[in-house]
Amino acid sequence: MNILMVYPEYPVTFWSFDHALKFISKKAAYPPLGLLTVAAMLPHDWEVRLIDLNIEKLKDRELEWADYVMISAMLIQKRSVHSILQRCRSMGKKVVAGGPLFNSTPEEYLDLVDHLILNEAEITLPLFLADLAKGNLQKVYRADTYPELSMTPTPRWDLINIKKYATLMIQCSRGCPYDCEFCDITTLYGRRPRVKEAGQLIGELQTIYDLGWRGTVFIVDDNFIGNKVKIKKMLPDLIKWMEAHQYPFQFTTEASINLADDDELIELMGEAGFDTVFIGLETPNEESLLE
């Protein structure tokens, strides 16, 4: 199989850093971590290419080459998604779609894509691949369980030029123990934070270190401290690795405001190389925060 993965373009937003990128000679802020991870789940004898529209244009010859086009997107990339789908349809290309946008509004895309791989790919992608081998594909693949992250492979960093990006990304956990009414994280990933083992996380860091990356690494967890117990167990191993490699990375992540109540955790994160934490201050009202 020839698989063309396409990552849609971001509009100008807070997270795109569109104008700031010019000052550091980078094309995009972040790589498409989801597609790179899914690529590592595909059969090893398949040919896989990845086009990030934030870096380069999608050419007709690349679409002509593909047996399937795989696309993943977030809600904010919706306009670019529709443009890609129109091109695929006009060229008669089969499209397999997944990710937050398609999980949030799957009914919108039932007539626009050939197959929806919903929920988390560690469970639903193998179902699609098995049916593909049997020649009995379904329209929608869903799961009602959450995979342990030990099932998650190291992303296929070889599919992109990491020098084009301002920051590389690694995922340590999925899920959040809270259930804030405005947030879709628990809908997507559940309320039981699942955390990678220290060895798995450090293996992924070693991979991007061996590729020559030095600089910022975004730990993309929606709440890095969702499971404080496991994170505290993992951080000493991370500290040891960072010290042995002379601190090649600066980590940034997202966390809930209760991080401020845990001096031990703050100190461990600082020692591990975290220099920035993004915190959403949803309200200054303490009763609302508790809710």
MOFEN-V613434 format. One line per field, one symbol per residue. ss: DSSP state (A for helix, B for strand, O for the rest). phi: phi as a letter, one per 20 degrees, with the letter a starting at -180 (. if undefined). psi: psi as a letter, one per 40 degrees, with the letter a starting at -180 (. if undefined). A space follows every 10 residues. Layout:
ss=???
phi=???
psi=???
This chain:
ss=OBBBBBBOOO OOOOOOOOOA AAAAOOOBBB OOAAAAAAAO OOOOOOBBBB BBOOOOOOOA AAAAAOOBBB BBOOAAAAAA AAAAAAAAAA OOOBBBBBOA AAAAOAAAAO OOOOBBBOOO AAAAAAAAAA AAAAOOOOOB BOOOOOOOAA AOOOOOAAAO OAAABBBBBB OOBBOOOOOO OOOOAAAAAO OOOBBOOAAA AAAAAAAAAA OOOOBBBBBO OOOOOOOAAA AAAAAAAAAA AAAAOOOOBB BBBBOOAAAA AOAAAAAAAA AAOBBBBBOO OOOOOAAAAA O
phi=.dddecdfee ffbgeelgff fffdldebfc eegfffffgf eegfeeeccc defedbeeeg fffffeecdd ccbdgfegff gfffffffff dmefddcaog gfffcfffdg edcebddeld fgeefgffff fffemcfefc dcbdcdffff eeefgeffec efffdfbecc ddbcnbfecf feddffffcn ddfddffgff ffffffffff fnfcpfceee gfbgdgdfgf fffffgffgf ffffdllfcd ecbdbeffgf ecfffgffff ffofdbcece efaeefffff f
psi=ihhhhhhiii ihidedfddd dddefididi igddddddde eihdeihhih hheediihid dddddhdihh hiiideeddd dddddddddd efhhhhiaid ddddfddded edidhhgiah dddddddddd dddefgiidh hiieihiiee ehihigdeei hdeeidhiii hdiiiheifh deieddddei ehhhhiiddd dddddddddd eehhahhhhe hdgdfdgddd dddddddddd ddddefgeih iiaiiieede egdddddddd deehehhhhh gdiehddddd .
